[in-house]
């Protein structure tokens, strides 16, 4: 399984290589020949104006969209496309721009779903619910409780997530992704619609996850001050094309990027 | 004050995750079980058996099955009657082929056969959702009934098209057939419902149940965390059909004894009432399955008692009123409490917790 392969890659080496990915929906070209690499253990940001193809890029990485051409080299393995289940099994977790939580379930159950892939007992054992199943449940509950502690979700453990405020839902969604103990975490606008305090909290969580669990983070974000502060490297997309790549300081000076964001001066 | 959880501390995740985390619930449940197993069998008579307890237990079983599929996995199904018919005919055929087989094994095997039929009719669920899936399962309902009518092999070429149960015993006591004593049929159904009820609850609170609910609440996100949609939906269809098949098997072998497929497993006779049970009881609630079954079984009896015995209407008139009132109550209920009796119970619990103080 490629989970072992990802784990065997040393930090700082490329873990995902995107090669000449193009994606078209009929006549609309969402992505055109985009290539970049994500190194293991870094915080990698994808930025760009609305409609630049950032979310499409994440969807390609985790298998929702099949690229029209190009391929992804994932932990040394070349592949034309992924399927979401395979992506999950190889250690890729993600959050969505519009929250995709299980609204009828409690916070705890939502986080527990993050452990589903790691639970091995079959349904007959689950129906009997004795020894091994009970032990397995307790083991994964313990892991989930750590995430709950980390994200300060103790008070809303039993609350159905549908009734939580927006900022907390975003946090629970991050929690569900973290409960998967992912190698690579794809975050689609984790701070959209948040106030300053919530953004600070979220940045702290993202950085701590990166620092303590050594999770590679690929994030899309519109708040430039946040992006420039927390990311190691940035790629900039505009109209489905890559227009810049590099460290935050380099991106700030990049002429093409400034033009894309502020418009071209005549 | 009655229902307080103060002082009940959980020190392990196992105990926190138990079915009845509160001691009050546990005591109440144990008392209920003691009464059901040790008291009722001594007092049960034929009226209580045939009119109330057996139908309640069988419908509870069917409601648990449908609740797994519709309430927990979010796949609307109108094929309950068809699947129950599969269970009934499976029982009949197994009885013909293996005259010496124990009735418990026959019933469980019928459930397994129904589970496979359920998987077959669950296949479209990968492509279609909601109302469209409901219509697809409706097709399964009509197809299955048609099949059992059209192919004489299923009813052993009998002239009437009826299937009739033969006598089977457990521990020397008849459980099926005309001579089965009330306590035996009651205990047989009760044991199955209690054991399989616990099994369902266990599945719901562990991995497979969370996968179902994940698919129900948001299938895209479920896929992202590695829940395979087809496998999960089919497992829900299979396990739900297993329960419904056993309900059908009991309905035929223990309750009716002899039946004709069109009449007994009609959509109006089974599919809709069972769907109403889980809606009135509470979608996605085990307690709701039982409350809904009790409501639907008891309401007509209650109405009949009131109208015929108390008011003195003729039985026919009462029957007409009964249907009207039944429908009316259904509508009123859905408007007032769309989340069902189970929600009413949790509101009541919340009130009891604070009683006698308002907050």
Boltz contact constraints between the chains, C-beta under 6 A:
constraints:
  - contact:
      token1: [A, 84]
      token2: [B, 223]
      max_distance: 6.0
  - contact:
      token1: [A, 84]
      token2: [B, 224]
      max_distance: 6.0
  - contact:
      token1: [A, 85]
      token2: [B, 226]
      max_distance: 6.0
  - contact:
      token1: [A, 85]
      token2: [B, 228]
      max_distance: 6.0
  - contact:
      token1: [A, 88]
      token2: [B, 225]
      max_distance: 6.0
  - contact:
      token1: [A, 88]
      token2: [B, 226]
      max_distance: 6.0
  - contact:
      token1: [A, 89]
      token2: [B, 226]
      max_distance: 6.0
  - contact:
      token1: [A, 94]
      token2: [B, 224]
      max_distance: 6.0
  - contact:
      token1: [A, 100]
      token2: [B, 218]
      max_distance: 6.0
  - contact:
      token1: [A, 100]
      token2: [B, 221]
      max_distance: 6.0
  - contact:
      token1: [A, 102]
      token2: [B, 214]
      max_distance: 6.0
  - contact:
      token1: [A, 102]
      token2: [B, 217]
      max_distance: 6.0
  - contact:
      token1: [A, 102]
      token2: [B, 218]
      max_distance: 6.0
  - contact:
      token1: [A, 103]
      token2: [B, 217]
      max_distance: 6.0
  - contact:
      token1: [A, 104]
      token2: [B, 217]
      max_distance: 6.0
  - contact:
      token1: [A, 105]
      token2: [B, 213]
      max_distance: 6.0
  - contact:
      token1: [A, 112]
      token2: [B, 210]
      max_distance: 6.0
  - contact:
      token1: [A, 113]
      token2: [B, 210]
      max_distance: 6.0
  - contact:
      token1: [A, 113]
      token2: [B, 214]
      max_distance: 6.0
  - contact:
      token1: [A, 113]
      token2: [B, 225]
      max_distance: 6.0
  - contact:
      token1: [A, 114]
      token2: [B, 225]
      max_distance: 6.0
  - contact:
      token1: [A, 116]
      token2: [B, 207]
      max_distance: 6.0
  - contact:
      token1: [A, 116]
      token2: [B, 211]
      max_distance: 6.0
  - contact:
      token1: [A, 117]
      token2: [B, 226]
      max_distance: 6.0
  - contact:
      token1: [A, 119]
      token2: [B, 207]
      max_distance: 6.0
  - contact:
      token1: [A, 123]
      token2: [B, 208]
      max_distance: 6.0
  - contact:
      token1: [A, 126]
      token2: [B, 203]
      max_distance: 6.0
  - contact:
      token1: [A, 126]
      token2: [B, 206]
      max_distance: 6.0
  - contact:
      token1: [A, 126]
      token2: [B, 208]
      max_distance: 6.0
  - contact:
      token1: [A, 127]
      token2: [B, 199]
      max_distance: 6.0
  - contact:
      token1: [A, 127]
      token2: [B, 202]
      max_distance: 6.0
  - contact:
      token1: [A, 127]
      token2: [B, 203]
      max_distance: 6.0
  - contact:
      token1: [A, 129]
      token2: [B, 202]
      max_distance: 6.0
  - contact:
      token1: [A, 134]
      token2: [B, 14]
      max_distance: 6.0
  - contact:
      token1: [A, 137]
      token2: [B, 17]
      max_distance: 6.0
  - contact:
      token1: [A, 138]
      token2: [B, 13]
      max_distance: 6.0
  - contact:
      token1: [A, 138]
      token2: [B, 14]
      max_distance: 6.0
  - contact:
      token1: [A, 141]
      token2: [B, 13]
      max_distance: 6.0
